[in-house]
């Protein structure tokens, strides 16, 4: 987002706990006798009546605790005419009056609230002094003391799941500040400039997006007094160290919403736009900022700090550290300060595309924990397209799919190289914890899939693409180009076109179609069907009983599983291993099996089928087919299909068999070794001494 905090709450300001904190022992002070009591969980509203005035509070702890002290100027008493305390300063002392720590500005010179986290305070009495910078200001303030014990991060969700969320027992009413509305915060007062219909539509669309995946309802109100959330726009301060893009207060302990302000400077960063074509467009820089800030409004914290009681994400040392598995990236959580991803690109801070277009997988999971899930959205057959460019108006950016049913497709039909990955976010500290990115090379943006969502299919265009399935039956259609397809689990259909494709079926009974080009197909576990197409392919069945499929060849084939040879038609030039079954063509084929169970299907044409040894199933199909039979070839089943078919026992005497049947249906039992062949629709039995049929 920016180099500064972009959200705050009265008792949890952005997690910038360390700024201005001290730990050295300084001179002791004398504690005044008129202190006010404050406890962990309390918020005290009071006033410094004049410059040089200070207030004192006594904090008694019965157990070792880590607490946060938050001090902000809040104009809670409009009748005294003092306004909010400008530039407050907070100090904490031990029971002897020794200064333990102090804080002036959380963000020096920009956001003048004060925040301290005191780790592991032992049981005893402590004193909190409320002052102003250089003791030079008077005004109203609020002092909060809250628990600040970071939960041990078990999953990435703990790094953004705040301890306070909105009370959603009714609709959340959203008010857009009008010109002249004022908001005081951190010693500063911001005057709203108002928003037009386009701005309001874009900003409220963020909440519309939340409704698609969470069981919560947002409505617009024009009555400020009724509002749960107030959204203002104003030009926010900048200095040599950066620009404040926005902030939003976390919900209160009671679940009440608060207000936020977005920087609408049209002439400098963030180059706000009041009509389509700028950073407030879907996927634009300030649209992503709005998503971030409204996340704070609903209770989400930063992955890099402990604001609102969240914990720091694993591997994150500062706001710009992407952390373990780069999960502190906006593609995985909109609450990150790190734009986009190092995989699919990082957009410019002036761009109208390439930034956040929706909440990400980690955000969705936490907001569903807060408010429940929308279990009916996108229940039909939906297509989620990727973008061909970052042109203004394209909407290209980072989005996460929430889909509850139907047969759904990730799609890109352009000429560029694309990566499609149908795996959903795992929500764990691992690759894919925040999702797997589907994107187009050269286009900043992409799509991930929320935890629990199933997208079944992926289609790409003419680039050199990578398609990865998931645990259900996927259809992966790669189009032209040199593509890689990985089915993972499920009974998948993988389809290439022209180009040298590489396919791995994973587990399941997969259909793998290389089509044109020299392809490499590996079936993996399960009973797979491998169809390389023309141009000479490498076909490996893997574990399970797998098929070589030549049904769509333009000419007959000769394939010998024992010799490992293949010629003719689409079999010309093929190399194969670990396949047990063959589907022939509609022409005249010669198919030979191997030791063990073999299944051969000739299809149309006058085919010659030889199962070799083992208990085989041979099907001639249409045409006048010949089955090669010999002693020791096992207990076989022959089905001649249409045509005049022959079982060729020409190396054996008819007297070596017990022959039962007639008219094409026979059972032959060898009198020597007991092998039994069952023949259906086989019109001719040919022996060395006679012919029956």
Number of C-alpha atoms within 10 A of each C-alpha: 24 18 15 22 22 26 28 28 24 27 29 30 33 27 29 24 22 13 18 17 18 15 10 10 11 13 8 12 11 8 19 11 7 10 15 13 14 19 15 17 13 13 18 16 17 18 25 22 16 13 15 14 16 17 17 20 21 20 21 16 15 9 11 12 17 17 20 26 28 26 33 32 31 26 25 17 16 10 8 12 10 18 22 28 30 25 28 32 26 26 22 24 23 18 15 13 17 19 21 18 21 21 26 26 21 27 18 13 13 22 24 25 29 31 35 30 25 21 13 12 15 13 12 13 15 20 26 25 18 24 25 24 17 12 17 14 20 24 27 25 27 22 25 22 24 21 18 24 18 17 13 13 15 13 16 26 26 22 29 32 27 25 17 23 24 23 20 15 9 9 13 22 19 23 23 26 25 18 14 11 15 15 18 18 27 25 22 19 16 17 19 22 17 18 20 12 10 15 20 16 12 19 22 20 16 21 20 16 15 23 17 19 26 22 16 24 17 18 14 16 17 13 12 16 8 13 21 24 26 21 25 26 25 21 21 18 15 14 9 5 11 13 18 24 28 28 29 29 28 36 28 20 14 10 16 19 25 20 25 26 27 24 23 26 17 14 9 12 17 24 20 24 19 19 14 15 17 24 28 28 30 30 30 29 29 33 26 30 27 27 23 31 28 27 26 30 31 25 28 33 36 32 33 29 24 28 33 33 28 29 28 28 28 22 15 18 13 14 22 17 19 25 19 15 15 24 31 32 24 27 39 32 30 36 33 25 26 23 28 25 23 12 15 23 21 19 23 15 19 16 22 30 35 31 36 33 28 28 29 28 29 32 26 25 22 19 24 16 12 23 20 14 19 18 15 12 15 17 14 13 14 15 15 13 17 24 20 20 18 20 15 18 15 17 22 28 32 34 24 27 24 26 25 20 18 14 16 21 21 22 20 26 17 15 16 19 20 29 23 29 25 29 25 24 26 21 21 16 19 16 15 20 22 33 28 25 27 29 27 25 19 14 23 26 33 31 28 27 27 29 21 14 16 23 30 23 27 27 21 31 20 21 23 21 25 22 25 23 28 21 18 18 20 26 21 28 21 31 22 23 23 22 29 22 25 21 31 23 21 19 22 28 21 28 23 29 22 20 21 21 30 19 27 23 32 24 22 22 23 29 23 27 22 29 24 21 21 22 30 23 28 24 33 24 21 21 23 31 26 31 26 29 28 23 18 21 26 17 26 22 27 22 16 18 20 27 25 25 23 25 22 17 19 15 17 26 25 19 23 18 23 13 10 14 16 21 16 16 22 27 27 18 17 23 15 20 15 17 25 22 29 26 22 32 24 23 21 21 26 21 26 24 27 21 16 15 19 25 26 25 23 32 23 23 20 23 30 21 26 24 32 23 20 17 20 25 18 25 22 30 22 20 21 21 30 22 24 18 23 16 14 13 20 22 19 23 19 24 22 29 21 15 18 17 27 25 23 19 20 17 14 17 13 20 12 15 17 13 14 11 10 14 12 19 18 19 16 20 18 18 12 9 11 14 17 19 20 17 21 17 20 28 21 19 20 19 19 12 12 13 15 14 12
